[in-house]
Amino acid sequence: MRKMRHENFFAQRLGRAILLSGAKIGQKEFFLYATAVGALCFLGFLYATLFVLEHETLGLFSPLAFFLPAVLGYFYLEFLGERNKKSIEEGLPDLLLIASSMPRGAFGEKCLEFVAANGEGVLAKEMEAANVEVKNGSTIEDALLRLSEKWGSAMLSRAIGMLVDAMESGADASEIFRETAEDIMQTNAVFAERRASAEIEKYTILFAGGIIVPLLLGLMAGMAQGFNFSGISELGLGLSDAARNELANASGIATIAYIIEYAIIGSVFVAFQENSPKKAVLYASALVPLGLLFYFLAKSGFTL
């Protein structure tokens, strides 16, 4: 029973992610593509680690490459859904301003038709779908409330709640619509300014975690690996060859662990900075393999 509940939970999350992203794909097709691409990633990663890099320890991570396309695909759908929700929230001021200019008591259906016919973006498509529901027999209020429940946006719920209340009461709410539209525009402007100021810090952390830090550590590890300490051992100075090899192996494992830890911490930091903790898995899924790839390429002396 517990396994079935977990399966239903993941199926519902995936179905909702597909719905909000607007992707023209079903759950079966998603798993089919993820399995096929995952098998190719598994075989490619295994071949690269065993025959190109000649690193058997790294080859133990090959099974993770199989699940990577499914994880990245799911969180990419989540990313598309969040982007669509932001697009809807950015279009709400126009919707309210249009509603404020409509005749009292008749703005509901006319507003839907006008936005659906002349609007752009995700909001226009949602208004068109709501308009189709109304023509098929649904009430405007029910169509708008279903739209609000679908997206789970506080701004959208507020705007639709005002529209529904105005339609049910028949009162003149044009002034309220205009004031709310101005409030939403100011809120969106503040959020846009904050996002712009955080972009530099975000990409600096991601670039460092995925490329710069692993590349520098790999170059230093490759240089240390190329040093010849045999003469020092013959003089009886320093560690023995066996002890030095053990220290080098332990250092290599610690370096790999540090790269993984750095990528995970950076991913979590950036995700919480964006108020989207779910993106931490997406960022880490990309940064960890990318960081390991650049580390081993730099360590082996590979040049682009």
Phi, psi and omega per residue, in radians:
M1 nan -0.747 -3.130
R2 -1.132 -0.666 3.116
K3 -1.117 -0.705 3.132
M4 -1.143 -0.664 3.116
R5 -1.130 -0.712 3.108
H6 -1.107 -0.729 3.133
E7 -1.115 -0.739 3.113
N8 -1.135 -0.654 3.136
F9 -1.097 -0.845 -3.133
F10 -1.168 -0.632 3.104
A11 -1.130 -0.701 3.107
Q12 -1.161 -0.719 3.126
R13 -1.119 -0.751 3.123
L14 -1.152 -0.738 3.116
G15 -1.084 -0.697 3.118
R16 -1.197 -0.684 3.120
A17 -1.104 -0.704 3.113
I18 -1.154 -0.722 -3.117
L19 -1.096 -0.852 -3.074
L20 -1.285 -0.459 -3.139
S21 -1.309 -0.392 -3.090
G22 1.378 0.214 -3.120
A23 -1.229 2.431 3.135
K24 -1.574 1.161 -3.080
I25 -2.649 2.564 3.080
G26 -1.726 3.034 -3.121
Q27 -1.149 -0.669 3.137
K28 -1.123 -0.756 3.116
E29 -1.129 -0.662 3.117
F30 -1.050 -0.872 -3.130
F31 -1.152 -0.580 3.113
L32 -1.139 -0.856 3.128
Y33 -1.134 -0.722 -3.132
A34 -1.108 -0.668 3.125
T35 -1.188 -0.755 -3.135
A36 -1.129 -0.828 3.136
V37 -1.182 -0.628 3.108
G38 -1.101 -0.683 3.101
A39 -1.122 -0.721 3.093
L40 -1.122 -0.723 3.120
C41 -1.131 -0.689 3.120
F42 -1.087 -0.860 -3.129
L43 -1.153 -0.708 3.137
G44 -1.153 -0.732 3.131
F45 -1.164 -0.717 3.137
L46 -1.126 -0.745 3.116
Y47 -1.128 -0.743 -3.106
A48 -1.138 -0.715 -3.096
T49 -1.285 -0.622 -3.066
L50 -1.503 -0.632 -2.999
F51 -1.944 -0.412 3.115
V52 -1.677 -0.983 3.122
L53 -1.465 -0.350 -3.133
E54 0.947 0.890 -3.122
H55 -2.250 1.748 -3.063
E56 -1.184 -0.612 -3.131
T57 -1.090 -0.745 3.113
L58 -1.128 -0.499 3.118
G59 -1.128 -0.334 3.099
L60 -1.152 -0.346 3.125
F61 -1.482 0.044 -3.098
S62 -1.017 -0.692 3.121
P63 -1.033 -0.508 3.118
L64 -1.131 -0.536 -3.140
A65 -1.145 -0.448 3.132
F66 -1.173 -0.676 -3.102
F67 -1.507 -0.206 -3.066
L68 -1.033 -0.795 3.138
P69 -1.063 -0.661 3.132
A70 -1.157 -0.754 -3.136
V71 -1.135 -0.846 3.141
L72 -1.117 -0.682 3.130
G73 -1.104 -0.758 -3.136
Y74 -1.108 -0.840 -3.089
F75 -1.273 -0.387 3.007
Y76 -1.206 -0.674 3.056
L77 -1.108 -0.704 3.074
E78 -1.074 -0.705 3.118
F79 -1.094 -0.762 3.114
L80 -1.096 -0.700 3.113
G81 -1.107 -0.735 3.098
E82 -1.128 -0.667 3.110
R83 -1.147 -0.694 3.096
N84 -1.142 -0.667 3.123
K85 -1.141 -0.702 3.086
K86 -1.122 -0.647 3.108
S87 -1.105 -0.690 3.107
I88 -1.136 -0.775 -3.135
E89 -1.114 -0.604 3.096
E90 -1.228 -0.424 3.135
G91 -1.577 -0.101 -3.113
L92 -1.099 -0.697 3.102
P93 -0.982 -0.727 3.100
D94 -1.088 -0.708 3.132
L95 -1.079 -0.781 -3.120
L96 -1.212 -0.651 3.104
L97 -1.153 -0.656 3.080
I98 -1.137 -0.738 3.131
A99 -1.109 -0.609 -3.128
S100 -1.208 -0.369 -3.123
S101 -1.645 -0.078 -3.139
M102 -1.454 2.702 3.104
P103 -1.081 2.522 -3.131
R104 -1.112 2.354 3.120
G105 1.476 -0.133 -3.113
A106 -2.313 0.165 -3.026
F107 -1.362 -0.377 -3.044
G108 -1.013 -1.121 -3.097
E109 -1.168 -0.692 3.138
K110 -1.140 -0.655 3.130
C111 -1.132 -0.765 3.096
L112 -1.033 -0.846 -3.104
E113 -1.115 -0.704 -3.106
F114 -1.175 -0.824 -3.136
V115 -1.143 -0.698 -3.137
A116 -1.141 -0.627 -3.080
A117 -1.472 -0.574 -3.004
N118 -2.025 -0.209 -3.100
G119 -1.388 3.036 3.120
E120 -2.309 2.784 3.044
G121 1.504 -2.895 -3.049
V122 -1.200 -0.679 -3.115
L123 -1.067 -0.710 3.121
A124 -1.100 -0.697 3.107
K125 -1.147 -0.676 3.122
E126 -1.197 -0.667 3.078
M127 -1.138 -0.639 3.097
E128 -1.133 -0.731 3.102
A129 -1.127 -0.716 3.097
A130 -1.121 -0.655 3.123
N131 -1.137 -0.641 3.085
V132 -1.132 -0.714 3.101
E133 -1.057 -0.726 3.137
V134 -1.112 -0.748 3.131
K135 -1.172 -0.412 3.118
N136 -1.536 0.096 3.038
G137 2.034 -0.154 3.134
S138 -1.372 2.695 3.064
T139 -1.387 2.736 3.133
I140 -1.096 -0.706 -3.120
E141 -1.061 -0.812 -3.123
D142 -1.143 -0.690 3.135
A143 -1.108 -0.731 3.137
L144 -1.218 -0.679 3.130
L145 -1.163 -0.648 3.068
R146 -1.131 -0.647 3.084
L147 -1.100 -0.721 3.127
S148 -1.133 -0.766 3.133
E149 -1.141 -0.591 -3.112
K150 -1.084 -0.783 -3.006
W151 -1.604 -0.430 3.103
G152 1.087 0.608 3.128
S153 -1.749 2.291 -3.141
A154 -1.129 -0.711 3.132
M155 -1.122 -0.772 -3.137
L156 -1.143 -0.721 3.122
S157 -1.089 -0.687 3.123
R158 -1.125 -0.795 -3.116
A159 -1.148 -0.792 -3.117
I160 -1.186 -0.643 3.080
G161 -1.038 -0.701 3.099
M162 -1.155 -0.718 3.125
L163 -1.108 -0.780 -3.118
V164 -1.142 -0.753 3.122
D165 -1.075 -0.709 3.137
A166 -1.160 -0.676 3.129
M167 -1.180 -0.687 -3.108
E168 -1.276 -0.617 -3.109
S169 -1.510 -0.475 -3.099
G170 1.307 0.190 -3.116
A171 -1.428 2.817 3.104
D172 -1.398 1.921 -3.091
A173 -2.023 0.344 -3.071
S174 -1.075 -0.690 -3.124
E175 -1.185 -0.685 3.107
I176 -1.135 -0.719 3.116
F177 -1.042 -0.775 -3.120
R178 -1.148 -0.736 3.134
E179 -1.137 -0.720 3.119
T180 -1.151 -0.677 3.100
A181 -1.065 -0.717 3.104
E182 -1.149 -0.689 3.110
D183 -1.093 -0.749 -3.129
I184 -1.171 -0.691 3.110
M185 -1.105 -0.708 3.105
Q186 -1.154 -0.704 3.112
T187 -1.119 -0.763 3.108
N188 -1.104 -0.636 3.131
A189 -1.156 -0.705 3.109
V190 -1.125 -0.779 3.125
F191 -1.094 -0.697 3.134
A192 -1.126 -0.677 3.124
E193 -1.156 -0.728 3.116
R194 -1.142 -0.713 3.126
R195 -1.110 -0.697 -3.131
A196 -1.121 -0.707 -3.131
S197 -1.232 -0.413 -3.123
A198 -1.600 -0.177 -3.079
E199 -1.119 -0.735 -3.101
I200 -1.097 -0.810 3.134
E201 -1.105 -0.689 -3.126
K202 -1.075 -0.914 -3.070
Y203 -1.262 -0.446 3.044
T204 -1.131 -0.782 3.138
I205 -1.145 -0.788 -3.120
L206 -1.160 -0.727 -3.139
F207 -1.151 -0.696 3.129
A208 -1.179 -0.762 -3.100
G209 -1.220 -0.528 -3.083
G210 -1.663 -0.419 -3.027
I211 -2.284 -1.058 -2.940
I212 -1.073 -0.994 -3.092
V213 -1.084 -0.872 3.099
P214 -1.065 -0.624 -3.138
L215 -1.136 -0.784 3.139
L216 -1.158 -0.738 3.111
L217 -1.119 -0.675 3.097
G218 -1.140 -0.722 3.095
L219 -1.087 -0.760 3.125
M220 -1.160 -0.691 3.107
A221 -1.138 -0.675 3.100
G222 -1.156 -0.691 3.092
M223 -1.121 -0.775 3.135
A224 -1.135 -0.591 -3.140
Q225 -1.203 -0.475 -3.120
G226 -1.494 -0.130 3.115
F227 -1.213 2.523 3.119
N228 -1.868 1.899 -3.115
F229 -1.811 0.185 -3.075
S230 -1.104 -0.652 -3.133
G231 -1.143 -0.647 3.129
I232 -1.162 -0.677 3.135
S233 -1.132 -0.671 3.138
E234 -1.131 -0.509 3.110
L235 -1.424 -0.083 3.128
G236 1.407 0.336 -3.130
L237 -1.810 2.548 3.060
G238 1.258 -2.759 -3.104
L239 -1.445 2.788 3.033
S240 -1.302 2.912 -3.138
D241 -1.064 -0.710 -3.125
A242 -1.147 -0.766 3.131
A243 -1.161 -0.639 -3.141
R244 -1.178 -0.662 3.110
N245 -1.153 -0.703 3.099
E246 -1.111 -0.699 3.118
L247 -1.153 -0.685 3.123
A248 -1.141 -0.709 3.115
N249 -1.140 -0.753 3.122
A250 -1.128 -0.670 3.107
S251 -1.129 -0.688 3.117
G252 -1.119 -0.744 3.114
I253 -1.128 -0.729 3.128
A254 -1.123 -0.639 3.126
T255 -1.149 -0.745 3.103
I256 -1.085 -0.764 3.116
A257 -1.094 -0.660 3.133
Y258 -1.155 -0.725 3.124
I259 -1.071 -0.772 3.125
I260 -1.125 -0.779 3.140
E261 -1.099 -0.753 3.135
Y262 -1.069 -0.756 -3.126
A263 -1.127 -0.719 -3.113
I264 -1.196 -0.794 -3.141
I265 -1.105 -0.757 3.100
G266 -1.087 -0.684 3.123
S267 -1.136 -0.766 3.131
V268 -1.123 -0.736 -3.131
F269 -1.081 -0.809 -3.119
V270 -1.167 -0.693 -3.129
A271 -1.119 -0.759 3.120
F272 -1.230 -0.522 3.060
Q273 -1.115 -0.560 3.117
E274 -1.557 0.079 -3.100
N275 1.012 0.632 3.129
S276 -2.473 1.364 -3.083
P277 -0.991 -0.463 -3.121
K278 -1.111 -0.455 -3.130
K279 -1.227 -0.253 3.126
A280 -1.030 -0.694 3.118
V281 -1.166 -0.683 3.128
L282 -1.111 -0.836 -3.132
Y283 -1.131 -0.773 -3.122
A284 -1.137 -0.631 3.136
S285 -1.105 -0.477 3.113
A286 -1.605 -0.694 -3.040
L287 -1.272 -0.690 -3.080
V288 -1.082 -0.965 3.115
P289 -1.141 -0.595 3.127
L290 -1.156 -0.756 3.116
G291 -1.106 -0.764 3.108
L292 -1.116 -0.658 3.131
L293 -1.081 -0.855 -3.127
F294 -1.173 -0.579 3.121
Y295 -1.117 -0.872 -3.088
F296 -1.256 -0.568 3.052
L297 -1.120 -0.775 3.134
A298 -1.198 -0.663 -3.136
K299 -1.148 -0.624 3.139
S300 -1.408 -0.081 3.123
G301 1.444 0.283 3.135
F302 -1.249 2.335 3.124
T303 -2.096 2.408 3.132
L304 -1.369 nan nan
